[in-house]
Amino acid sequence: MDHSFIPGLELSRRFYLEAVRPLIHAHFGDLPHTAARIGTGSEVLGFDTARSADHEWGPRLQLFLSRDDADRHARDIVTTLSHELPKTFCGYPTNFASTGNDHVRHMEVTDGPVFHRVDVTSLDGWLADALGFDPLGVITTLDWLSTPTQTLAEITAGAVFHDRTGELTSARSRLTWYPDQIWRYVLACQWARVSQAEAFVGRCGEVGDELGSAVVAARQVRGLLRLCLLMDRRYPPYSKWLGSAFARLPFAATLTPVLIAALAATTWHERETHLATAYSAVAALHNRLGLTEPVDPATRPYHDRPFQVLHAERFSQALVAGITDPELRDLPLVGAVDQFADDPDLLGGRAATRSATAVLVSRFGTADAQQLAEQ
């Protein structure tokens, strides 16, 4: 291909306006619909590059209808688009096919219908599959905690090209960020995660285990990246894009060299020094939020042991003290599903994440969690 790279969201926007919408209007008249590019895909989060074109990327979008209209028209729309869409758009094939290695990519065809990626479905059905609950109804504590931040990012990012009913816009607005009490709880849990392994960088190094010390340091850096994104009210994406998302934060330029130094260090003393600097910097960011009374951001020895730590549980405790929702106050500090689990297969299915979260919180909290855990 000799064309210049077009970011996926812009490509999808043009594809809808110039190719899809005219065909919908010509064959189905003024059919109420919503057009968007949300869900999975690096372009939805704005991280796509020319490399992305080799996998599940190209002129594609979702076309959402009411449930009744989807039942009546979805199949006909798919068929019409298959026969009448151009074979290429802005230099990219509109046909998608399997490459034989579980990947699907756009591949040019010369004649016959195209197997396009205009996904035509009902909005309520798509949202239910993606989330496991109706975001236009009552959103429960279990709903929030059982939904991975990657999923929340995929639905609230991306782009909406047309939304006649306003329902998708409303759903996205309701999911833009956690309610205040949920946010405090998730932050408290993330600080608790940081506190769990603070001393292990030094303890591993003290017994000559520099590899183990480095592994712990990497865990701590990952925890700090997620914490910083949560503090800035941004849903942390999964591991491939975690560093890219962090790099967009206003304070990333200052913190990134320190975190890289902690990962690059070859001795536990160096590792600990850089992490201590990072801990104090992130602690200062916490104090700027004003969610709690100021907490001393200085590091200190780990009890009687010669390891420098923040004692991050102090920040967790301060946040919990400000939680007034009795349902959340009774929960253990395990947090949202991707704070206690990181297996992609588990996080990829809403039934699995809801069940896993319900099992952990059912002893302590919500009636809907108890009911789900018993099923």
NUKE-109848 format. One record per residue (C-alpha): residue in one letter; x, z, y. Coordinates in steps of 0.25 Angstrom, whole numbers, padded with zeros to 4 digits, always signed. Layout:
REM residues N
aXZY;...
END
This chain:
REM residues 375
m+0000+0000+0000;d+0005-0004+0014;h-0005+0004+0022;s-0001+0017+0029;f-0006+0030+0024;i-0019+0035+0029;p-0023+0050+0028;g-0034+0051+0017;l-0044+0057+0026;e-0043+0046+0036;l-0043+0036+0025;s-0056+0042+0019;r-0062+0043+0033;r-0060+0028+0036;f-0065+0025+0021;y-0078+0032+0024;l-0080+0026+0038;e-0076+0012+0035;a-0079+0010+0020;v-0088+0020+0014;r-0098+0023+0025;p-0102+0008+0028;l-0105+0006+0013;i-0113+0019+0013;h-0121+0014+0025;a-0123+0000+0020;h-0128+0004+0006;f-0135+0018+0008;g-0139+0018+0023;d-0138+0031+0030;l-0136+0039+0018;p-0132+0054+0023;h-0118+0057+0018;t-0105+0065+0020;a-0092+0058+0019;a-0079+0066+0018;r-0066+0067+0012;i-0064+0081+0007;g-0060+0088-0006;t-0048+0085-0014;g-0036+0077-0009;s-0024+0079+0000;e-0030+0070+0011;v-0042+0080+0012;l-0032+0091+0017;g-0024+0081+0025;f-0011+0081+0016;d-0012+0067+0010;t+0000+0057+0012;a+0003+0044+0006;r+0006+0050-0007;s-0008+0055-0008;a-0013+0041-0010;d-0009+0041-0025;h-0020+0051-0029;e-0034+0053-0025;w-0032+0048-0011;g-0038+0036-0004;p-0050+0031+0003;r-0060+0042-0003;l-0071+0052+0002;q-0083+0059-0002;l-0097+0055+0002;f-0107+0066+0001;l-0122+0064+0000;s-0133+0074-0002;r-0136+0077-0016;d-0149+0068-0017;d-0141+0057-0010;a-0130+0058-0020;d-0139+0058-0032;r-0145+0045-0026;h-0134+0038-0020;a-0120+0043-0024;r-0118+0033-0036;d-0123+0021-0028;i-0113+0025-0017;v-0102+0026-0026;t-0105+0012-0032;t-0107+0006-0019;l-0094+0011-0014;s-0087+0006-0026;h-0091-0008-0024;e-0091-0009-0009;l-0079-0001-0004;p-0067-0009-0001;k-0056-0009-0011;t-0046-0003-0001;f-0048+0004+0012;c-0036+0006+0022;g-0027+0000+0011;y-0031+0011+0001;p-0039+0007-0012;t-0053+0013-0012;n-0053+0013-0028;f-0048+0025-0035;a-0043+0025-0049;s-0036+0034-0059;t-0021+0032-0060;g-0021+0038-0075;n-0015+0051-0071;d-0027+0059-0067;h-0025+0053-0053;v-0035+0045-0045;r-0030+0036-0034;h-0035+0024-0026;m-0031+0011-0033;e-0035-0003-0028;v-0044-0012-0035;t-0047-0027-0032;d-0061-0029-0037;g-0073-0021-0042;p-0078-0008-0037;v-0069+0003-0032;f-0068+0017-0038;h-0069+0024-0024;r-0067+0039-0021;v-0080+0040-0012;d-0085+0052-0019;v-0101+0052-0017;t-0108+0065-0020;s-0116+0076-0014;l-0110+0085-0004;d-0116+0098-0011;g-0111+0094-0024;w-0097+0090-0020;l-0096+0103-0012;a-0101+0111-0024;d-0091+0105-0033;a-0079+0107-0023;l-0083+0121-0019;g-0092+0127-0030;f-0102+0132-0020;d-0110+0126-0008;p-0103+0128+0005;l-0116+0126+0013;g-0122+0138+0006;v-0117+0152+0006;i-0102+0153+0003;t-0099+0165-0005;t-0086+0173-0006;l-0084+0167-0020;d-0086+0153-0015;w-0075+0155-0005;l-0065+0162-0014;s-0067+0153-0026;t-0064+0140-0018;p-0050+0136-0017;t-0044+0134-0003;q-0040+0120-0008;t-0055+0117-0010;l-0059+0123+0003;a-0048+0115+0010;e-0053+0102+0003;i-0067+0104+0008;t-0064+0108+0022;a-0053+0098+0025;g-0054+0083+0023;a-0064+0075+0032;v-0079+0073+0033;f-0082+0059+0038;h-0097+0059+0039;d-0106+0071+0037;r-0120+0068+0041;t-0127+0080+0035;g-0116+0090+0039;e-0116+0097+0026;l-0101+0094+0023;t-0097+0098+0037;s-0105+0111+0035;a-0099+0114+0022;r-0085+0112+0027;s-0087+0120+0039;r-0092+0132+0030;l-0079+0131+0022;t-0069+0129+0033;w-0064+0143+0031;y-0066+0156+0024;p-0076+0166+0030;d-0068+0177+0037;q-0070+0187+0026;i-0066+0177+0015;w-0054+0173+0024;r-0049+0187+0025;y-0050+0190+0010;v-0043+0177+0007;l-0032+0181+0016;a-0031+0195+0011;c-0029+0189-0003;q-0018+0179+0001;w-0010+0191+0008;a-0012+0198-0005;r-0006+0187-0013;v+0006+0187-0004;s+0008+0202-0006;q+0008+0201-0021;a+0021+0194-0022;e+0029+0198-0009;a+0039+0207-0016;f+0041+0197-0028;v+0051+0188-0021;g+0061+0199-0019;r+0058+0206-0033;c+0060+0193-0040;g+0073+0190-0033;e+0078+0205-0035;v+0078+0202-0050;g+0085+0189-0048;d+0073+0180-0050;e+0074+0171-0038;l+0065+0160-0045;g+0054+0171-0046;s+0056+0175-0032;a+0055+0161-0027;v+0042+0159-0035;v+0036+0171-0028;a+0041+0166-0015;a+0034+0153-0017;r+0021+0161-0021;q+0022+0169-0008;v+0024+0156+0001;r+0012+0150-0006;g+0004+0162-0003;l+0008+0162+0012;l+0005+0148+0014;r-0009+0150+0009;l-0010+0163+0017;c-0006+0155+0030;l-0016+0144+0027;l-0027+0155+0025;m-0023+0162+0038;d-0025+0149+0045;r-0038+0147+0039;r-0034+0135+0031;y-0037+0133+0016;p-0024+0133+0008;p-0024+0120+0000;y-0018+0120-0014;s-0003+0120-0017;k+0000+0105-0014;w-0004+0106+0001;l-0002+0121+0003;g+0011+0119+0011;s+0005+0107+0018;a-0007+0115+0023;f+0002+0126+0027;a+0011+0117+0035;r-0001+0114+0044;l-0002+0128+0049;p+0002+0132+0063;f+0012+0142+0058;a+0018+0134+0046;a+0030+0128+0054;t+0035+0143+0055;l+0032+0148+0042;t+0035+0136+0033;p+0051+0137+0035;v+0050+0151+0030;l+0042+0149+0018;i+0050+0137+0014;a+0063+0146+0016;a+0056+0156+0007;l+0054+0146-0004;a+0068+0140-0003;a+0075+0153-0003;t+0084+0155-0015;t+0085+0170-0014;w+0074+0181-0014;h+0080+0187-0002;e+0078+0174+0006;r+0065+0172+0000;e+0060+0185+0004;t+0065+0184+0018;h+0058+0171+0021;l+0045+0176+0014;a+0046+0189+0023;t+0046+0180+0035;a+0034+0172+0030;y+0026+0184+0027;s+0028+0190+0041;a+0024+0177+0047;v+0012+0175+0039;a+0008+0190+0042;a+0009+0187+0057;l+0000+0176+0055;h-0010+0185+0048;n-0009+0195+0060;r-0012+0183+0070;l-0026+0181+0062;g-0031+0194+0067;l-0039+0196+0054;t-0033+0210+0052;e-0025+0220+0061;p-0011+0216+0062;v-0002+0218+0049;d+0013+0220+0051;p+0019+0207+0047;a+0033+0212+0044;t+0038+0212+0030;r+0043+0225+0023;p+0050+0230+0010;y+0041+0229-0002;h+0039+0244-0004;d+0052+0250-0009;r+0057+0236-0014;p+0067+0228-0005;f+0058+0216-0004;q+0052+0211+0009;v+0037+0209+0009;l+0025+0208+0019;h+0016+0217+0010;a+0006+0206+0012;e-0005+0215+0006;r-0006+0222+0020;f-0012+0209+0026;s-0021+0208+0014;q-0026+0222+0016;a-0028+0220+0031;l-0037+0208+0028;v-0045+0215+0017;a-0048+0226+0027;g-0054+0216+0036;i-0064+0211+0025;t-0078+0216+0028;d-0085+0208+0017;p-0087+0218+0005;e-0087+0206-0005;l-0073+0202-0001;r-0068+0216+0001;d-0070+0219-0014;l-0063+0207-0019;p-0049+0208-0025;l-0038+0201-0016;v-0038+0189-0025;g-0044+0179-0015;a-0049+0165-0016;v-0047+0157-0029;d-0034+0150-0025;q-0028+0163-0021;f-0028+0168-0035;a-0028+0155-0043;d-0020+0142-0041;d-0023+0134-0053;p-0027+0120-0048;d-0037+0118-0060;l-0044+0131-0057;l-0044+0129-0042;g-0050+0115-0044;g-0063+0119-0050;r-0074+0127-0042;a-0080+0133-0055;a-0066+0139-0059;t-0062+0144-0045;r-0076+0151-0044;s-0075+0157-0057;a-0061+0162-0055;t-0064+0168-0042;a-0077+0174-0047;v-0070+0181-0058;l-0060+0188-0048;v-0070+0192-0038;s-0082+0195-0047;r-0078+0210-0050;f-0077+0212-0035;g-0086+0204-0027;t-0097+0193-0026;a-0109+0192-0034;d-0108+0177-0036;a-0093+0179-0041;q-0099+0189-0051;q-0109+0179-0056;l-0099+0168-0057;a-0089+0176-0064;e-0100+0180-0075;q-0103+0166-0078;
END
